[in-house]
Amino acid sequence: MSDRQTCVDCHELSPETETNYTLIGSRFGWRLTRTKDASGNMVVQWRCPACWRVHKAARGESASSSRFGDPPSGTRRAVPPAPDDDPTHGAGTPAKRARSIPPQATRKR
C-alpha cells in the first residue's frame, strides 16, 4: 500500500500493508473513527492501537474488555441463543425422542 495512514493523536505512521483492511485487523490493530467537522463534512481519523486505548478510555469505555472487532460504542453485537435456550429451535420439526433402554438391558446378570 503506497498510501500509509498517520495516527491522528501521536502522528505515528502506519506499517506498510497491502490494504487498509489489513491495518484494522488483529495483526496491527489500528482503528478508524468518523466524525463531523465544523462544516458538517464527515472526517475519517486513524488511531494506532495505543492511542485507540486512550481514546476509548476518554469516552468512558473499558479498554480492558476491548478486543478487535468490537462494535462501536452504544451498540451491541447480537449473540444467538444456545439451542437449549431457544424455545423455537427446531420449530416445525418433530422432537427427537430419547432412546430408552429396556429395564432388562440395564440389569446386571
N, C-alpha and C positions, 0 to 999 in steps of 0.2 A: 504494500500500500504506500503510495508516494505521499499521500496527504495525511501526515501524522497529527494527532489531536494534542491539545495542550490543556492541562488541568486549570480550571477557572480560578482555583484558590491558590495553589502553590506554583503554578506555571510549569510543572514538570511536563516534559514531552513524553507522549505515549510510546510504548515499544512498537517496533515495526511489525505489522501483521498483514495478512492478505486482505482482510476486510475489517470494517468497524465492528461487525458481529463478533469477531474473534476477541476484540478488546473487552466486550461486555461479558464474555463467557467466564467460566470459573478459573481458567488459567491466569488471566490478567486482572479481572475484577473491576475494571473501570465502569463507571455508571454515568448515565445520561439523564439530565432533567430538562424539562421545558418550562419556561416562564414567559411572562409577557413583559416587554419593555414599556417605557413611558408612553410610546405612541400606540401601544396595543398589539404590536407585532410579536409573534412567537420567537423566542430565543432559545437555542439549544446550548446547554452548558455541560461540558465533560468534567468529571472528577476522578482522580486517581483513587485507589482503594483507601488510603489513609485519610484523605480529605473527605471521602464519602462517609466514613465512620463519624468524623467530626460534624459533618453536615446533618446526618441523621440524628445525632445526639442533640444538636442545637434545635431540631424540630421536635424533640421530646420522644423520639423513637429509640428503643433499646438496640444498641449496636451489637450486644452480645447475642440477641436472639436472631440477628440477621443472618441470612445465608443467601447465596447467589440465587437469583430467580424470584426473590420475594416480590409480591405485588406492591404497587405504590401505596403510600400512606393513605389510610382511610378506606382501603378495600380489603377484602378477604378472598382468599383462594377457595373455591368450592372443593370440598372433600366428599366424595360419595360415601354413603354409609356402608358399613360392612354388610355382607349378605344376611348375617344373622340379625342385624338391627333393622333391616328394611322389610316392613311387612308386605310390600308389594313385590319383593324379589320373587321371581318365578310366577307372578300372577298370570293366570290363564293356562298354566300347565299343571297337570295333576301332581300332587305332592308325592314324593318318593316315600315308600313305606320302609320302615326299619326292618331289617331282616331278623326274623325271630328264630331263635334256636329252640327246637323242641326240648321239653324238660328231660327226656330220657337221654339226650345227647350230652347234657351237662353233668350227669351223674358219674361218679367215679365207679368203676367196675372192679 
